[in-house]
Amino acid sequence: MGGMQKAMLLLCARRAVASFSIAIGIALMLYALVDPPVRDTTSASCSVGGHAALFLGLVLVSPLVETLALAILYSFSRLFFNSLVSTCLAAVALASLHALVWWGWAVIVLVPFMLFATPFSVSSDTIEKKFIYSLAMHSFHNFYVFLAIVLATLFGC
C-alpha cells in the first residue's frame, strides 16, 4: 500500500473517531433524558459466532449498503439543490431510516451521516474515490461501535 493510501486510511480512521465520539456524546445525553428500547442480551448474539455475524453486518455489509444509498441520495438531490443542501438531505434521509428501529437512533446517527456525506460535496476526486473515502470512514466508525458493543457485552452492560 502506497503512502498516499495509508495517509487516506489514517485520515478516515481519525475522522471516524470524531464521528463516533460525537455519536457517543449524543447517545449519552439522549439516554439520560429518555429510556432506549430494551434489548435482549441473553441470546446467541453475545457468542463468538454472534460477534462474527455482528462484525460482518456492522463493519462490512451495513457501511457498503448505507454508503451506496448515501451516494445515490446525494447525487440525485444535486440535480435540484446545492451541495450543502444535498449533503443534509442525504444524511437526514438515512438517519430517518434508523428511526424505524427507535426514533433516538435517527438523532444519534445524523451527525455521523453528515460527516460520511461530506466527501461527496467537498472533494474534486472521482465519484469512486469519494465513495471509497466515505465508505472507509463509515466502516471505521462502525468498527468502533462494534468494539463498544463487544466490550459492553463482556462487562454485562
Secondary structure, 3 states (H helix, E strand, C coil): CCHHHHHHHHHHHHHHHHHHHHHHHHHHHHHHHCCCCCCCCCCHHHCHHHHHHHHHHHHHHHHHHHHHHHHHHHHHHCCCCCHHHHHHHHHHHHHHHHCCCCHHHHHHHHHHHHHHHHHHHHCCCCHHHHHHHHHHHHHHHHHHHHHHHHHHHHCCC
